[in-house]
Amino acid sequence: MFSLLRSGTLAFAALSTLAAPALAQETSKPDSAGQEKTRQQTTSQVANPLPDVPKPLIVEPQDAATLRNSPRNILKDQEAIWTSPIRLRNSNVAGPIVLALATTVAITTDHQVMTSSRLQDASLNNQANTASNGLVGAFVALPVALYGMGHLRHHTQAEETGILGGEAMLDSLAVNEVLKLVAQRERPTVDGAKGKFFQSGVGTGSSFPSNHSILAWSSAAVIASEYPGPLTGIAVYGMATGVSITRVLARQHFPSDVLVGSAVGWMIGRYVWRHHQRSRDLNYF
C-alpha cells in the first residue's frame, strides 16, 4: 500500500508538471482598442483544431519555429514545463487530478494485466515489439520528411511542422528521462511483473514512463494541430495509440507506463505547437 501511494504521488507530480503549460489559458490586456481589434482579427484567421483546447497564441518572432530559434525555444520550454506546478489554478488543476487518479488505478491492475496468459506468447511479443519500433520510427521520420518537403517546395506550414515536431520530441525525451530516473521502475519481464518502483538496480532502464509512447504522442499532437482535418487526426492519433498498445503487448511496458507517456507526450506536443507556431494560413500540399 505504501508503494502504491508513493507511485500515485509520483504520477500526480509528473502530470501536474506537464499539464499546467498545456492547459493554461493565457490572456493579455490590450494596449488600445485598435491593437485589440487587430489581435482578434489575426487570431480569428486560425482554425481551432480541437474544441476543448485554446487557440494558438500570438507568437513573437523570436519564439517562432525556425531552426535558429529551436535551441533557445527548447530551453525555454523546459523551464516552463518544470516550473508549471506553481501556475496551477482551479481552472486547470482538474486535468492533472483525473490523469493521476487514472494512473493510480492503472498501477493497481498492472500486475494482473502483464501476467495474463494472453501476453505469455513469445511470437505475439516479438511481433508487437517490431510493430511498436516501426511506428515510433515513422513518428520520428515524419517531421524530418515534412521539414525537407516544406523547405524544398517553400511550404512554410510543412517546414514549421517538421521543426515543431522535432522540438516536441526532444522536449518529451528530456522530461521522460528525468521521470525515469526518479521512478526507477522494474520492467514487466523482471520479478514476475510486480512493477516495483524506486529500485536502485534499475539504472537507466526504468519502465515508467514509456519512451515510445511519449515520442509518438508528442509528434502526433504537433502534426494533428498543424493539420486539423479529421482524417489527419484519426491517422496520427490512431498510429500513436498503436504504439502505446503494442508496447504492452510486447511486454516492454505496463499499462500505466504507456498511459503516462501518452498523456505527457500529448500535452508537450500541444504546448510546443501553441507557443511556437507561426503559420497563419493552412496551406496544405
KOLLUM-25054 format. One line per field, with one value per residue: x, y, z of N, C-alpha, C in turn; residue number from 0; residue in three letters; chain. Coordinates in pm, whole numbers. Atoms other than C-alpha are relative to their C-alpha. Layout:
% residues N
n_c1 <- (X, ...)
n_c2 <- (Y, ...)
n_c3 <- (Z, ...)
ca_c1 <- (X, ...)
ca_c2 <- (Y, ...)
ca_c3 <- (Z, ...)
c_c1 <- (X, ...)
c_c2 <- (Y, ...)
c_c3 <- (Z, ...)
n <- (NUM, ...)
res <- (ala, ...)
chain <- (A, ...)
% end
This chain:
% residues 285
n_c1 <- (82, -90, -60, 102, 16, -118, 8, 108, -53, -92, 81, 60, -106, -40, 106, 22, -113, 21, 133, 23, -27, 82, 141, 22, 48, -78, 71, -78, 79, -38, -54, 99, 111, -43, -94, 77, 75, -94, -32, 113, 10, -108, 29, 118, -38, -55, 104, -24, -5, 74, 99, -22, -131, -5, -60, -142, -33, -69, -139, -100, -96, -114, 44, 62, -65, -108, -114, -86, 63, 32, -70, 48, 139, 1, -38, 113, 105, -35, 21, 144, 54, -37, 51, 144, 86, 32, 102, 127, 111, 123, 49, -75, -52, 83, -67, -100, 60, 65, -104, -69, 89, 2, -130, -2, 84, -72, -110, 55, 34, -115, -50, 100, -2, -125, -13, 106, -49, 4, -126, -111, -18, -124, 20, 76, -88, -99, 70, 41, -120, -38, 100, -16, -123, 27, 90, -68, -95, 76, 26, -126, -30, 98, -41, -116, 49, 80, -91, -71, 94, 39, -113, -22, 115, 35, 124, -42, 69, -66, -132, 23, 42, -121, -79, 71, 3, -130, -11, 89, -58, -117, 53, 61, -104, -71, 88, 20, -120, -1, 103, -51, -102, 69, 90, -81, 95, -41, 72, 93, -69, -82, 62, 140, 81, 54, -5, -38, -61, -111, -97, -128, -70, 60, -88, 65, 99, 129, 116, 98, 103, -45, -61, 68, 130, -13, -47, 107, 110, -44, -6, 137, 71, -43, 51, 145, 31, -33, 93, 109, 106, 35, -76, -135, 10, 25, -119, -116, 33, 15, -135, -56, 66, -62, -128, 24, 54, -100, -104, 52, 5, -138, -45, -109, 49, 129, 101, -18, -116, 38, 101, -69, -80, 90, 57, -106, -41, 102, -1, -119, 19, 94, -64, -100, 67, 74, -89, -104, 47, 5, 81, 129, 86, -12, -37, -23, -68)
n_c2 <- (-121, -116, -13, -53, -142, -71, -3, -91, -135, -25, -22, -133, -99, 0, -53, -141, -73, -17, -43, -143, -75, 46, -29, -135, -101, -121, -120, -122, -120, -77, -133, -93, 69, 38, 112, 118, 40, 67, 128, 88, 35, 94, 128, 63, 63, 133, 96, 68, 141, 85, -86, -15, -58, -139, -29, -32, -132, -88, 35, -101, 51, 68, 129, 76, 126, -1, 78, -88, -20, 126, 27, -89, 36, 122, -38, -71, 99, 78, -86, -12, 130, 39, -98, -14, 25, -121, -74, 73, -73, 79, 19, 100, 107, 120, 94, 78, 85, 112, 87, 66, 105, 107, 68, 79, 117, 86, 64, 111, 113, 31, 136, 93, -7, 50, 144, 68, 105, -50, -71, 94, 55, -60, -46, -124, -101, -43, -73, -128, -81, -46, -98, -125, -65, -54, -115, -114, -45, -84, -129, -75, -33, -90, -141, -21, -2, -121, -115, 4, -30, -139, -85, 8, -51, -130, 9, -39, 79, 131, -24, -26, 125, 79, -60, 13, 142, 33, -65, 68, 129, -23, -41, 117, 96, -55, 14, 141, 56, -43, 79, 137, 2, -13, 114, 121, 112, 123, 36, 113, 128, 18, 32, 37, -117, -72, -143, -80, -131, -44, 110, -61, 78, -19, -87, -80, 83, -8, 26, -109, 28, 62, -90, 15, -67, -146, -50, 12, -92, -139, -23, 3, -120, -112, 21, -16, -140, -77, 42, 43, 76, 123, 115, -10, 35, 144, 74, -12, 46, 145, 57, -19, 100, 128, 7, 25, 135, 102, 5, 90, 134, 48, 18, -93, -101, 18, -96, -132, -63, -59, -101, -124, -43, -54, -126, -100, -31, -84, -133, -72, -34, -112, -120, -47, -57, -122, -109, -30, 2, -132, 4, -64, 52, 146, 28, 142, 37)
n_c3 <- (0, -5, 133, 89, -29, 53, 145, 35, -20, 111, 121, -7, 18, 141, 84, -29, 57, 142, 39, -11, 121, 112, -19, -49, 92, -16, 43, -10, 12, 118, -23, 50, 66, 133, -10, -34, 118, 89, -61, 19, 141, 31, -64, 60, 126, -28, -40, -127, 38, -93, -65, -143, -27, 43, 129, -15, -46, 93, -29, 34, 99, -61, -51, 109, 37, 99, -48, -81, -131, -67, -127, -106, -29, -80, -137, -59, -25, -119, -117, -21, -40, -136, -97, 20, -117, -74, 74, -3, -59, -3, 136, 77, -85, 15, 89, -72, -102, 68, 56, -112, -50, 100, -7, -123, 25, 94, -72, -80, 88, 86, -19, 53, 146, 57, -25, 72, 90, 137, 29, -15, 134, 50, 137, -10, -59, 99, 106, -55, -17, 134, 43, -77, 47, 132, -11, -60, 102, 92, -64, 4, 139, 58, -8, 87, 138, 20, 8, 126, 108, -12, 35, 145, 74, -58, -77, -136, -103, -9, -60, -142, -63, -22, -107, -128, -35, -58, -131, -95, -36, -85, -130, -64, -38, -116, -116, -30, -61, -140, -70, -12, -106, -129, -23, -19, -2, 66, 122, -19, 11, -120, -128, 12, 40, -115, 33, -117, 22, -85, -12, 38, 101, 133, 77, 103, 69, -68, 85, -14, 101, 126, 99, 128, -5, -11, 129, 99, -27, 17, 144, 52, -43, 85, 136, -2, -26, 120, 105, -87, 64, -72, 48, -57, -142, -13, 43, -89, -135, 9, -3, -134, -84, 34, -70, -143, -19, 33, -105, -102, 58, 9, -139, -26, -94, -65, 47, -60, 64, 128, -27, -36, 115, 102, -48, -9, 137, 63, -60, 44, 140, 8, -54, 96, 117, -34, -37, 99, 139, 61, 121, -10, 105, 6, 138, 14, 123)
ca_c1 <- (0, 280, 443, 114, 73, 428, 373, 43, 212, 484, 218, 42, 371, 466, 128, 88, 433, 324, -40, -14, 167, -51, -388, -334, -528, -306, -461, -321, -466, -478, -271, -551, -883, -723, -447, -702, -911, -605, -518, -871, -869, -533, -640, -973, -788, -652, -882, -921, -810, -980, -1296, -1159, -823, -731, -639, -269, -106, 17, 378, 661, 920, 1198, 986, 863, 950, 1281, 1594, 1782, 1531, 1497, 1777, 1657, 1293, 1368, 1544, 1250, 1009, 1197, 1190, 815, 747, 937, 807, 447, 319, 337, 100, -171, -506, -859, -930, -658, -598, -877, -676, -374, -600, -803, -490, -320, -623, -637, -266, -306, -591, -381, -89, -316, -402, -57, 50, -275, -260, 105, 69, -231, -190, -273, 53, 264, 315, 669, 558, 299, 552, 811, 561, 428, 779, 862, 538, 597, 953, 831, 551, 768, 1028, 757, 678, 1045, 1073, 753, 872, 1202, 1020, 776, 1058, 1252, 947, 840, 1188, 1220, 869, 855, 557, 604, 346, 509, 850, 714, 552, 886, 1063, 796, 767, 1138, 1127, 832, 1006, 1329, 1135, 944, 1252, 1428, 1130, 1082, 1442, 1416, 1093, 1257, 1549, 1305, 1065, 1328, 1057, 1128, 1028, 740, 992, 1157, 1049, 719, 594, 548, 649, 819, 914, 1229, 1456, 1816, 1932, 1711, 1952, 1858, 1626, 1325, 990, 797, 704, 728, 974, 800, 463, 584, 770, 476, 215, 423, 490, 125, -2, 204, 102, -267, -258, -92, -325, -652, -855, -1039, -854, -517, -625, -760, -443, -179, -363, -455, -87, 10, -249, -100, 241, 104, -90, 194, 436, 208, 155, 532, 562, 804, 585, 298, -35, 36, 372, 213, -79, 152, 385, 92, -64, 262, 362, 31, 49, 405, 321, 23, 228, 511, 274, 68, 368, 589, 370, 378, 161, -146, -277, -348, -157, -198, 1)
ca_c2 <- (0, 240, 167, 239, 572, 670, 575, 762, 1071, 1040, 1016, 1332, 1521, 1417, 1501, 1832, 1933, 1887, 1985, 2348, 2480, 2269, 2357, 2709, 2987, 3288, 3635, 3979, 4328, 4534, 4849, 5014, 4937, 4930, 4694, 4456, 4460, 4370, 4091, 3949, 3961, 3783, 3514, 3456, 3354, 3043, 2742, 2592, 2230, 2087, 2215, 2177, 2349, 2717, 2872, 2933, 3231, 3535, 3417, 3671, 3641, 3539, 3246, 3129, 2792, 2826, 2615, 2914, 2959, 2589, 2552, 2856, 2752, 2407, 2559, 2793, 2501, 2304, 2598, 2639, 2266, 2218, 2538, 2485, 2341, 2688, 2810, 2551, 2714, 2592, 2628, 2384, 2151, 1908, 1752, 1651, 1516, 1300, 1168, 1096, 901, 707, 629, 510, 280, 150, 77, -139, -355, -362, -693, -868, -746, -837, -1186, -1265, -1585, -1391, -1197, -1506, -1561, -1505, -1475, -1209, -1025, -1016, -904, -631, -511, -491, -303, -50, 17, 65, 301, 516, 526, 668, 939, 1037, 1031, 1225, 1563, 1520, 1443, 1732, 1976, 1860, 1872, 2208, 2354, 2234, 2336, 2654, 2535, 2723, 2516, 2183, 2325, 2452, 2117, 1944, 2187, 2181, 1803, 1771, 2022, 1844, 1507, 1646, 1820, 1499, 1282, 1515, 1515, 1140, 1060, 1266, 1088, 752, 836, 932, 638, 360, 106, -255, -384, -633, -906, -869, -1032, -1174, -838, -687, -348, -221, 147, 306, 7, 129, -155, -43, 229, 395, 111, 227, 117, 428, 618, 476, 650, 508, 644, 991, 1032, 910, 1125, 1444, 1411, 1322, 1621, 1866, 1712, 1697, 2057, 2191, 1994, 1980, 1783, 1478, 1232, 1359, 1333, 982, 872, 1014, 953, 605, 533, 677, 458, 164, 246, 252, -73, -264, -165, -350, -646, -670, -687, -396, -168, -176, -9, 275, 338, 397, 591, 848, 852, 913, 1188, 1369, 1343, 1488, 1777, 1865, 1848, 2077, 2317, 2339, 2396, 2659, 2860, 2845, 2805, 3095, 2980, 3192, 3016, 2646, 2595, 2220, 2034)
ca_c3 <- (0, 84, -251, -429, -252, -344, -707, -716, -574, -838, -1110, -988, -968, -1319, -1468, -1286, -1404, -1763, -1751, -1648, -1956, -2186, -2033, -1905, -2078, -2136, -2157, -2206, -2172, -2493, -2510, -2708, -2873, -3216, -3108, -2954, -3272, -3479, -3237, -3260, -3639, -3656, -3412, -3587, -3905, -3734, -3714, -3369, -3421, -3112, -2944, -2591, -2627, -2663, -2995, -3068, -2909, -3095, -3118, -3109, -3391, -3152, -3032, -3372, -3520, -3701, -3685, -3547, -3264, -3180, -2919, -2725, -2758, -2617, -2317, -2258, -2291, -2028, -1789, -1842, -1802, -1478, -1316, -1429, -1095, -942, -1213, -1148, -1076, -1010, -1382, -1492, -1199, -1293, -1576, -1364, -1090, -1329, -1500, -1168, -1049, -1376, -1346, -988, -1091, -1382, -1148, -931, -1233, -1397, -1247, -1337, -1697, -1754, -1607, -1825, -2027, -2342, -2311, -2246, -2620, -2743, -3103, -3016, -2801, -3080, -3344, -3118, -3039, -3410, -3478, -3199, -3317, -3673, -3572, -3348, -3626, -3853, -3599, -3589, -3968, -4041, -3903, -4088, -4413, -4367, -4300, -4604, -4832, -4696, -4737, -5096, -5201, -4991, -4787, -4460, -4273, -4358, -4269, -3940, -3863, -3904, -3674, -3404, -3424, -3359, -3073, -2912, -2926, -2780, -2503, -2433, -2428, -2183, -1948, -1975, -1889, -1570, -1474, -1540, -1313, -1037, -1082, -1113, -1201, -1290, -1634, -1676, -1754, -1411, -1082, -1205, -1343, -998, -1135, -821, -813, -666, -728, -731, -954, -1244, -1355, -1686, -1788, -1588, -1727, -1619, -1834, -2190, -2424, -2730, -2619, -2526, -2856, -3064, -2891, -2887, -3260, -3331, -3132, -3339, -3673, -3579, -3455, -3769, -3998, -3802, -4053, -3916, -4136, -4017, -3654, -3699, -3878, -3643, -3317, -3436, -3502, -3164, -2994, -3180, -3035, -2681, -2719, -2882, -2605, -2362, -2597, -2635, -2254, -2264, -2052, -1806, -1899, -1654, -1823, -2162, -2012, -1856, -2156, -2392, -2179, -2116, -2483, -2600, -2354, -2453, -2823, -2775, -2565, -2818, -3110, -2929, -2816, -3124, -3434, -3676, -3968, -4027, -4336, -4376, -4700, -4748, -5011)
c_c1 <- (85, 64, -99, -21, 116, -7, -110, 43, 94, -78, -61, 105, 41, -106, -26, 112, -23, -131, -16, 34, -88, -144, -28, -49, 78, -80, 91, -92, 45, 57, -99, -109, 40, 91, -76, -80, 88, 35, -114, -14, 105, -30, -116, 31, 48, -111, 36, -7, -78, -96, 31, 138, 3, 63, 148, 21, 51, 149, 94, 103, 115, -36, -57, 85, 98, 114, 90, -56, -14, 77, -51, -144, -9, 37, -113, -115, 29, -21, -150, -61, 29, -45, -151, -85, -37, -106, -134, -106, -123, -50, 74, 55, -78, 69, 105, -60, -64, 105, 76, -84, -4, 129, 8, -83, 72, 113, -51, -33, 117, 43, -97, 2, 124, 21, -112, 58, 4, 130, 122, 25, 120, -16, -76, 88, 98, -64, -42, 118, 47, -95, 19, 125, -22, -87, 70, 107, -69, -26, 126, 28, -96, 39, 121, -44, -80, 88, 72, -89, -40, 111, 22, -112, -49, -140, 36, -65, 65, 137, -12, -38, 120, 83, -67, -11, 130, 18, -84, 59, 123, -43, -55, 105, 76, -82, -11, 121, 12, -101, 44, 101, -63, -79, 76, -90, 52, -87, -95, 68, 83, -88, -150, -94, -65, 6, 36, 68, 120, 98, 135, 73, -53, 90, -77, -108, -137, -115, -96, 65, 62, 58, -72, -131, 14, 49, -112, -108, 41, 8, -141, -76, 36, -61, -151, -41, 27, -97, -125, -115, -26, 81, 142, -1, -20, 126, 111, -30, -27, 134, 61, -62, 58, 135, -20, -48, 106, 114, -45, -2, 139, 60, 126, -38, -132, -102, 18, 119, -40, -109, 66, 83, -86, -53, 104, 46, -100, 4, 122, -14, -94, 64, 99, -67, -63, 93, 102, -48, -8, -82, -133, -96, 22, 28, 38, 74, -100)
c_c2 <- (126, 24, 60, 148, 80, 10, 93, 145, 39, 31, 139, 107, 10, 66, 147, 85, 30, 66, 151, 77, -41, 46, 144, 91, 127, 118, 118, 119, 78, 135, 107, -79, -48, -120, -129, -49, -73, -138, -100, -44, -103, -137, -72, -69, -143, -93, -65, -150, -94, 88, 29, 54, 143, 16, 34, 144, 85, -11, 111, -61, -78, -137, -90, -120, 21, -83, 83, 17, -128, -24, 86, -34, -125, 29, 73, -95, -78, 81, 10, -130, -28, 100, 12, -32, 125, 84, -75, 83, -90, -33, -109, -115, -130, -105, -84, -93, -124, -98, -74, -113, -118, -80, -89, -127, -98, -74, -119, -122, -44, -146, -102, -3, -69, -148, -80, -101, 48, 73, -91, -74, 68, 54, 132, 113, 55, 82, 139, 93, 57, 109, 133, 75, 64, 125, 121, 54, 91, 138, 86, 47, 104, 148, 31, 12, 127, 123, 3, 37, 147, 94, 3, 65, 134, 0, 28, -85, -137, 14, 22, -127, -88, 52, -21, -146, -45, 60, -72, -134, 16, 45, -121, -98, 48, -17, -147, -63, 41, -82, -144, -11, 9, -127, -129, -125, -120, -27, -118, -136, -34, -35, -25, 116, 70, 151, 89, 131, 16, -114, 48, -76, 20, 85, 82, -78, 2, -16, 118, 136, -61, 104, -7, 81, 151, 61, -1, 105, 146, 36, 6, 128, 120, -14, 23, 145, 87, -30, -58, -72, -131, -121, 0, -41, -148, -79, 7, -46, -150, -71, 10, -98, -138, -19, -38, -143, -106, -5, -92, -144, -61, -30, 83, 105, -43, 100, 140, 74, 70, 106, 134, 51, 65, 137, 111, 40, 90, 142, 80, 40, 117, 129, 59, 64, 135, 118, 38, -2, 143, 3, 70, -43, -150, -41, -147, -27, -3)
c_c3 <- (0, -136, -99, 23, -55, -150, -47, 16, -113, -127, 1, -22, -146, -86, 27, -55, -147, -34, 0, -128, -116, 11, 39, -111, 27, -54, 16, -21, -122, 39, -46, -69, -138, 1, 33, -120, -99, 50, -23, -144, -38, 55, -68, -131, 21, 47, 131, -24, 91, 78, 146, 35, -51, -137, 20, 44, -115, 32, -45, -95, 62, 57, -109, -37, -116, 56, 89, 141, 81, 131, 115, 38, 87, 144, 72, 31, 128, 128, 31, 52, 147, 106, -7, 124, 78, -71, -7, 73, 0, -140, -75, 84, -19, -85, 70, 103, -63, -53, 109, 57, -97, 4, 123, -16, -92, 70, 81, -85, -88, 9, -60, -153, -57, 26, -67, -98, -144, -39, 14, -132, -63, -141, -3, 53, -102, -112, 48, 19, -133, -49, 72, -45, -137, 6, 60, -95, -101, 60, 7, -142, -59, 13, -90, -146, -29, -10, -135, -117, 3, -42, -151, -79, 53, 62, 147, 108, 16, 65, 150, 75, 31, 116, 136, 43, 63, 138, 105, 44, 89, 140, 77, 50, 124, 127, 42, 67, 147, 81, 20, 113, 138, 32, 28, 9, -78, -123, 27, -4, 124, 120, -12, -29, 119, -19, 116, -42, 94, 31, -53, -110, -141, -91, -101, -74, 63, -98, -6, -20, -127, -95, -134, -1, 3, -130, -103, 22, -11, -147, -60, 35, -86, -139, -5, 25, -122, -113, 67, -69, 72, -44, 55, 145, 21, -32, 104, 142, 2, 4, 139, 99, -25, 67, 146, 25, -23, 101, 114, -52, -12, 137, 30, 103, 60, -59, 57, -62, -129, 18, 30, -118, -107, 40, 2, -141, -69, 54, -45, -147, -18, 49, -101, -121, 35, 24, -106, -145, -52, -128, 26, -110, -9, -144, -16, -131, -114)
n <- (0, 1, 2, 3, 4, 5, 6, 7, 8, 9, 10, 11, 12, 13, 14, 15, 16, 17, 18, 19, 20, 21, 22, 23, 24, 25, 26, 27, 28, 29, 30, 31, 32, 33, 34, 35, 36, 37, 38, 39, 40, 41, 42, 43, 44, 45, 46, 47, 48, 49, 50, 51, 52, 53, 54, 55, 56, 57, 58, 59, 60, 61, 62, 63, 64, 65, 66, 67, 68, 69, 70, 71, 72, 73, 74, 75, 76, 77, 78, 79, 80, 81, 82, 83, 84, 85, 86, 87, 88, 89, 90, 91, 92, 93, 94, 95, 96, 97, 98, 99, 100, 101, 102, 103, 104, 105, 106, 107, 108, 109, 110, 111, 112, 113, 114, 115, 116, 117, 118, 119, 120, 121, 122, 123, 124, 125, 126, 127, 128, 129, 130, 131, 132, 133, 134, 135, 136, 137, 138, 139, 140, 141, 142, 143, 144, 145, 146, 147, 148, 149, 150, 151, 152, 153, 154, 155, 156, 157, 158, 159, 160, 161, 162, 163, 164, 165, 166, 167, 168, 169, 170, 171, 172, 173, 174, 175, 176, 177, 178, 179, 180, 181, 182, 183, 184, 185, 186, 187, 188, 189, 190, 191, 192, 193, 194, 195, 196, 197, 198, 199, 200, 201, 202, 203, 204, 205, 206, 207, 208, 209, 210, 211, 212, 213, 214, 215, 216, 217, 218, 219, 220, 221, 222, 223, 224, 225, 226, 227, 228, 229, 230, 231, 232, 233, 234, 235, 236, 237, 238, 239, 240, 241, 242, 243, 244, 245, 246, 247, 248, 249, 250, 251, 252, 253, 254, 255, 256, 257, 258, 259, 260, 261, 262, 263, 264, 265, 266, 267, 268, 269, 270, 271, 272, 273, 274, 275, 276, 277, 278, 279, 280, 281, 282, 283, 284)
res <- (met, phe, ser, leu, leu, arg, ser, gly, thr, leu, ala, phe, ala, ala, leu, ser, thr, leu, ala, ala, pro, ala, leu, ala, gln, glu, thr, ser, lys, pro, asp, ser, ala, gly, gln, glu, lys, thr, arg, gln, gln, thr, thr, ser, gln, val, ala, asn, pro, leu, pro, asp, val, pro, lys, pro, leu, ile, val, glu, pro, gln, asp, ala, ala, thr, leu, arg, asn, ser, pro, arg, asn, ile, leu, lys, asp, gln, glu, ala, ile, trp, thr, ser, pro, ile, arg, leu, arg, asn, ser, asn, val, ala, gly, pro, ile, val, leu, ala, leu, ala, thr, thr, val, ala, ile, thr, thr, asp, his, gln, val, met, thr, ser, ser, arg, leu, gln, asp, ala, ser, leu, asn, asn, gln, ala, asn, thr, ala, ser, asn, gly, leu, val, gly, ala, phe, val, ala, leu, pro, val, ala, leu, tyr, gly, met, gly, his, leu, arg, his, his, thr, gln, ala, glu, glu, thr, gly, ile, leu, gly, gly, glu, ala, met, leu, asp, ser, leu, ala, val, asn, glu, val, leu, lys, leu, val, ala, gln, arg, glu, arg, pro, thr, val, asp, gly, ala, lys, gly, lys, phe, phe, gln, ser, gly, val, gly, thr, gly, ser, ser, phe, pro, ser, asn, his, ser, ile, leu, ala, trp, ser, ser, ala, ala, val, ile, ala, ser, glu, tyr, pro, gly, pro, leu, thr, gly, ile, ala, val, tyr, gly, met, ala, thr, gly, val, ser, ile, thr, arg, val, leu, ala, arg, gln, his, phe, pro, ser, asp, val, leu, val, gly, ser, ala, val, gly, trp, met, ile, gly, arg, tyr, val, trp, arg, his, his, gln, arg, ser, arg, asp, leu, asn, tyr, phe)
chain <- (A, A, A, A, A, A, A, A, A, A, A, A, A, A, A, A, A, A, A, A, A, A, A, A, A, A, A, A, A, A, A, A, A, A, A, A, A, A, A, A, A, A, A, A, A, A, A, A, A, A, A, A, A, A, A, A, A, A, A, A, A, A, A, A, A, A, A, A, A, A, A, A, A, A, A, A, A, A, A, A, A, A, A, A, A, A, A, A, A, A, A, A, A, A, A, A, A, A, A, A, A, A, A, A, A, A, A, A, A, A, A, A, A, A, A, A, A, A, A, A, A, A, A, A, A, A, A, A, A, A, A, A, A, A, A, A, A, A, A, A, A, A, A, A, A, A, A, A, A, A, A, A, A, A, A, A, A, A, A, A, A, A, A, A, A, A, A, A, A, A, A, A, A, A, A, A, A, A, A, A, A, A, A, A, A, A, A, A, A, A, A, A, A, A, A, A, A, A, A, A, A, A, A, A, A, A, A, A, A, A, A, A, A, A, A, A, A, A, A, A, A, A, A, A, A, A, A, A, A, A, A, A, A, A, A, A, A, A, A, A, A, A, A, A, A, A, A, A, A, A, A, A, A, A, A, A, A, A, A, A, A, A, A, A, A, A, A, A, A, A, A, A, A, A, A, A, A, A, A, A, A, A, A, A, A)
% end
